[in-house]
Amino acid sequence: MAKHIVVVTGSPRTGKNTDRAADAFVQGAQQAGHTVYKFSLAQHRVGGCIHCMQCGKQGYCVQKDGMEEVYPQIEKADLILFATPIYFWHITAQMKAFIDRLYALYTMGRFPKNETGKEMGLLLVAGDSDPSVAQEPLSFFENVFGKRLGWQNKGTLLITGTSRAGFDLEQEGFLQKAFDLGASIQ
Ligand SMILES: Cc1cc2nc3c(=O)[nH]c(=O)nc-3n(C[C@H](O)[C@H](O)[C@H](O)COP(=O)(O)O)c2cc1C
């Protein structure tokens, strides 16, 4: 079944590892027949939630920024790929701001809770070569989106070692793995 997929990238750098791997995922997903909307947090300004709680009263988030464009995409998405570098053993501040702003959909009841209404994928990118660097972000996504919100994880790709001299995303096979992850979505 063709799905609508939203790919959210949390790196402030366009054209670097997270962005390139996300693009490879997009190509794979499109080849598998899915429609994909990519939202780059390097290209769109997304402020942190200001806890005004107007979303619960007005039915929408009152902050006017990049989220305006992506909210309708999130609502209709079957699957969301969270693609983020690891900063200080966790997701980037940009990705956390994006996730906090999903509270507007959650509080308006447009964000299924404990239903398999949505699926997710994870693409984590770390400078370190030791995979344990991703322990906290992996637990975060599995606990919050998996256990608490009931989203099914359709696949995780952990890219490590980007800080190593001579690291090459393509040569190390990570672009192919990202493509394959996109192509594996059913
Ligand atoms: C502020 C900051 C903190 C970082 N913290 C970590 C870290 O805790 N562990 C790690 O493996 N890499 C860390 N890195 C390296 C990035 O994860 C790595 O450079 C990654 O490739 C960045 O993604 P990008 O190439 O898509 O921008 C950090 C980089 C920055 C700028």
The ligand as an ORCA input file, in Angstrom:
! r2SCAN-3c Opt
* xyz 0 1
  C      27.268     20.370     19.487
  C      27.670     19.023     18.974
  C      27.597     17.946     19.812
  C      27.935     16.669     19.359
  N      27.829     15.609     20.227
  C      28.133     14.362     19.778
  C      27.979     13.232     20.652
  O      27.574     13.337     21.806
  N      28.310     12.018     20.170
  C      28.759     11.850     18.886
  O      29.032     10.717     18.506
  N      28.881     12.900     18.037
  C      28.577     14.144     18.451
  N      28.670     15.219     17.588
  C      29.086     14.967     16.175
  C      27.884     14.852     15.237
  O      26.973     13.874     15.688
  C      28.378     14.475     13.845
  O      29.287     15.442     13.369
  C      27.263     14.310     12.842
  O      27.796     13.838     11.628
  C      26.518     15.618     12.570
  O      25.499     15.408     11.614
  P      25.540     16.132     10.173
  O      26.819     15.703      9.546
  O      24.363     15.647      9.464
  O      25.467     17.592     10.424
  C      28.361     16.487     18.023
  C      28.432     17.606     17.171
  C      28.102     18.862     17.636
  C      28.162     20.043     16.717
*
